[in-house]
Amino acid sequence: MAKIASRRGILRMGAGLAGLGLLPGGGTRAVAAPWRGANLIATPEAPLGSPACGQALKNLRDLGGNAVALIPFLWQPAPASPEIVLGDAVSPETLRAGIRQARDLGLRVMVKPHVWVPQTWAGAIEFSNAVDQTRWIGRYRAILLDLAHLAQDEGAEALALGTELRGVSGDPAWPGIIRAVRERFKGTVTYVAHWDGELEKLPFRPLLDVACSSLYPPLGDDDAGLAARIDGLAADLARRKPLWIGELGLRSAVGGQAKPWESPEERDAHPDGDLQARVLDHWLAALARHGLPDVLVWRWFSDPAAGGHHDTDFTLQGKPAEAVLRRHFSG
């Protein structure tokens, strides 16, 4: 789902392929090390490339993280509007600076575009007018190809074609888009499917090096049976391997496990960092147990002072969940 302030309010050719253990077009070798890290959201106070952002990335690395998804936001005014543009929250210049900064710190980088649609999310994008959908696809293609060139130029190891675009991911233009992307980008090409069934319907999955999924399924109203439910969900995901988890998280708020996608703007709740930590601990253990170790958690801010015990957002910073990441990522 598209996000900036909330989930609804608003992710080296030789060295990269060797490190990822993946070859373009779906060929695979043994993965040297799983992708373990976070989706980084740039804040106005700490733009990509700034010293503050560098500290936030170091903090993630110190927890054992070895990867980060950098998220350029695209914007369109409504779900059925073809007028999609690259937003100004992360400019091409700052994205370049962010890739260099992360790679200088030894982190692998995925460029992971998200579409921001006011008052809703990227999965709501859908067209009843074929002409408008064709226009949207053409505009999206042009932006994506520019991002592919930038990612290749700066040495990003992976590029996501999109994130949770379930209303348009069946368009027949995607194979041609993927061919054009591969002409510009030689690293790992992926796509982050929405957790609720998009992956099974994704017609171009065979053209990806590896598919990604977001992961926000409802987990019930309390802790009773929580670990078993998560283990069952992880076992089901394992039948869809090879698969990376492109997003995994929930708010540090009372009741956050019931609707893990829910933002603070959608429901007021008291802080509960221990709940966030328990759920994340169960997920990371279950995913590893079922052979799905590649995980980018949602989320990490470029501001190293973000989060804290009184915060009820998704970020893990300054919360008990940091210790969970350290235990799983450093193991």
N, C-alpha and C positions, 0 to 999 in steps of 0.2 A: 504494500500500500504506500502511496506517496506520503512523505512526512517531512516537516521541517521542525516546528515546535512540538508536534505531536504526530501520531500515526495518521490522523486525518487532517492535521493543520498544514501541514505542508502538503554505496552502497555504493627481461634480457633474452632475447630469442634463445640463444644456446643455453645460457644459465637458467632461464625461466623454464624452458621445456624440460631440461634435465632435472631441475629442482621440483617441478610439478609432476614429473613422470607422465606427461601427456603429450600426444602428438596430434596436430590438427586433423579434423575429419573423423575423430572417434577412436583412433588407435591409442592403446594404453601400454604403459610399462608399470613396473612396481613404483608406487609413490614413495619418494624418499622421506618426506615429512608431510603430515597433514597440514592443511590451512587451518590455523587457530588464531583467531583475532576478533575484530569488531568492525562494525559499520561506523565510520567517523562522520559526525555532523559538524560542519564548520559553523562557528558562531561569529557574529559581527565583531566581538571583542577579541577574537583569536583566529584570524583568517589563516587559511592554509599557508604554510611557509613561514609563519610568524614564530618568534621564540616561544610564545605561550603554547602554540600548537605543537611545537617540537617537544615541549615538556609533557604535554598530554600523550603524545605518541611514545615517549620514553617510558611513561608510567605504564602504558599498555605492554610495552616490550618487557618491562621489569616483572610483570605478572606471568611472563612466559609466552606472550603473544608473538607470533611471527608473521602476521599478515593484517592488512587493513583494507577495507573497501572505502574508496573515496567517491563521494556522491555529488555529481553535477545534477542540479534540478532543472528539468524542463517545466514549462508552465503553459496552461491553456485555460481560458476563462470559464469553460463549461464542459461537461462530459461529451456533448455532441458537437463541440466546436472543432473545426479543422485548423484553427489558428494556433498551432503549437509553436513555441519558441524556446530557445535556451534562456533560462532565467539568469538574473544577475547576482544571485546569492553566492555562486561559485563561478567566477569568470574563467575563461580558458587560461589566462595567465596565472591565476591563483591555483588552478588545478595542476598546471605544470609544476608550480612551486611545491605543492603538496606531494606530488609523486616523487620529486627529487628528494624532498625532506624525508619522506618515509623510507625510501630506498637507501638513503645515506645512513639511516638508523638500522639497516638490515632487515626491514620489513618488506614482505611481498605485497604488491599492490594490485587490487582489482578496481578498475573504473566501472562504476555501477550506476548508470543513470536512473533517476526516478522522475516520474511525471507528477507534478503538483496540480491538482484541480481544486479550486476553492470550495470549501464546505463538503467535500467528498474525498474520493481517493481514485487512484489510477485504474482500479478494477471496474470503476463505473463508466469508463470511456467506451462508448458504443455508438454506432451510427445506423440510422434507418435509411439514410440517403447514401447510396453507393458513391456518388460523386464526392461527397464530403469525406467519406472514408478514404478514397483514393488520394484526395488532397492531403489528408492527415498523414497517410503512409508516406507520401512523397516528402513532406516536410520533416517527418521523424527520421526518414532515411538519410536526408541531407545532414541533419544534426549528428546522427549516429556515426556517419562516415567521417565527419570532422573529429569527433571524439576518438574514433579508431586511429586516425592519423596521429593525433596528439598522444594517445596511449603508446603507440609504437615508437614515436619519436622520443618519448621520455623513459621508455623501458619498462612500462607496466607489464606485469606478468599475465594478467587476465583482463578480459573485457566482457561485461554483461550486455547482451543485446537490449535488455529492458528488465523491468521489475513489475510483476503482477499485472501485465497488460491483458488480462484474460478476455476482455471484450473484443480485442483486435488481433490476438495472437494466432487466430485461425486464418488470417488473410493470406491469399495465395502469393502475395509479393514477398513473403519472408525468405524463401530459398534464394531469391535473387539478391535480397539485402545481405544475406549471410555470405554469398559469394563475393559481393563487393567489399564487405567488411574484411574478409580474409585477404583480399588484394592489398589492404592497407595495414592490417594488424596480424602479426605472426605468432602471437602468444595464444593462450587458452581462451576459446570463445565459449561463453555460457549464456544462460538465460535463467532468471529467478522466477519460477512459477509460483502462483498463489497456492497456499497450502490446501485449499479446499477443492481439489479435483482438477485443477488446470493441467498438472503434469501429465495425467493420463490422456488428455485431449490434445496435447501439444504436437501438431503435425510435423514440426521441423526438429523434434528432439534428435533423430538420427544424424542430423547435420551438426550437432554440437559436439565439442570435445567432452563435455560433461554437463549434465543438467544440475541446476540448483533449485531448491525449494525454500520458500519462507516457512515458518513453523509457529503458528499461533492457535492451535486447536483448543477448544474449551476443555477444561480439566475438572469440572465439577465445582461444588460449592464449598468444599472443605478438604482437609488433608486425608480423610478416610479413603484408603485405596489409591492414593495419588501416585505412589511409586509404581504400582502395578499397572495403572492406566497408561502412564508414560512409557513403561516398558513395552506394553502391547502396541502403542503407536509407533515406537521405534522399530519394533519387529516388523510391522507392516511396511514402514518406509524402507527397510532393508531389502524387501522384495523388489524395490525399484532401483537398486544399485546398477551402475555407478551413480552416485548422487552426493552433492554437497549441500549443506544447510547454509543458505545465503543470509538468513535472518532467523534469530531465535531470541525471544525475550518476553518480558512482561513487566508491568509497573511494580514498583516497590510500594504497594498500597494494599490495604485490607481488601480481600476479595478479588485480588488481581488475577488469580488463577481461573476464575469463572469465564472471563472474556479477556484473554491475554492481549488481544489487539486493542483494547479499549484505552483511550487517552485520558489524561487528567481533565481535559475540557469536557469530556463526555460524562464523567462521574466524579464527584467529590468523594474523597476517602482519606482516612488517616494513614500515615506512613506505616509500612510494614516491610522493612528491609529483610527481615528474617524469612518471610514468605518468599520473596524474590530469590533469595539465596537457596532455599530448599528446593524450589521448583527447578532452578537452573542446575543445581547439583544432580537432581534426579535425571534431568534431560541429558546432561553431558555424560553421565555414567552409562545411561541406557544406549545412547547413540554409539559410544565407543564399544560397548559390549556387543552391539549388533553390526559392527564393522562400518560405522558412519562417523569417522573422527573429524572430518573437515567441517568446521563450524565458524561462522562469523556472527557473533552475538549482536543484538540490537539493544543498546547502542552506546557510543562513546563520543563525548563532545570534545571539540578542539580546545575548549577552555578547561585547563587542568583543575580549576576551582569548582567545576560543575558538580551537581549531585549533592551528596551529603545525607546524613541520617534523617533529616526532616523533609527531604525531597520525595515526591510521589511519582516521578516520571520514570521512563524506561532506563535511563542511564544507570550504569553499574558503579560509577565513580563515587568514591567516598562511602561505600555501603558494604554490608557483609558479603555481597556477591563478589567483591574483589578477591576475597580469600578463596572462594569457590573457583574462580578462574585460575588463580595461582596453583591450586592443587591439581586441577585437570590439565592446564596448559603446560605446566613445568614437569609433569610426570613422564 
